[in-house]
Amino acid sequence: MKKIYLFAVIISGVCLGGCFFSNNNRISENNRVESRPTNVTDILSQEFDYMERMAVVLKNAVECLTKGDDRVTRETFTEIVEVIRDFSDKRHQEKEDAVLFPFLKDVHGNENKDLLGQLLMEHVSLRDKIRDLSVSLNGMYLGKKAKKKIAKNANTYINYTMKHINMEKKKLFPWINEMLKSDEQAMLVKKFEDMKKAEVDSGMYEKYTIMLQSLEGQVRGCANY
């Protein structure tokens, strides 16, 4: 009889634990849904956080290079360029170049066309600057002059990136949030989330997030605080 009672208690405890875990999962899922972005600038701002982290990684890598710290190699810089070119900058630019800016042009005509044109050209310039950095890596082991060229190209990219982010935050974002209707925001958010889902499903998001975290740890010791 005691064995039967003990067995019943164990089963009851497992049920309670399972029910509690299931409820927590539902609460977590509900919170995740409730915290979904309601406008496109929230999503773009999150991507800026990623871009800014990559800019810091690149800055620290340059400091390592300048100090002669052997924790950074050509492979380190090659990985940094890959993350920036194939994920960090690319995902931001694709959302604006292929979705947001064409929509703004179609729906709102020539309004603020100069700003949109400038931002599109800045995207081209950012791609040019990261390509210049990639090419300069070929001479990394050719002496101080070659390393100075790498540092110059890296700092040029960093400064231009921060300028671009600042321009969008101060000029593009306020205009978008004031102009777009709620249904337009919802439609664009859905498109952006579909693009994010494709990144996750393909494994790209996980791959580059892991690479970013690894690179941050690798070059952190060279930072000047």
Secondary structure, 3 states (H helix, E strand, C coil): CHHHHHHHHHHHHHHHHHHHHHHHHHHHHHHHHHCCCCCHHHHHHHHHHHHHHHHHHHHHHHHHHHHCCCCCCHHHHHHHHHHHHHHHHHHHHHHHHHHHHHHHHHHHCCCCHHHHHHHHHHHHHHHHHHHHHHHHHHHCCCCHHHHHHHHHHHHHHHHHHHHHHHHHHHHHHHHHHHHCCHHHHHHHHHHHHHHHHHHHHHCHHHHHHHHHHHHHHHHHHHCCC
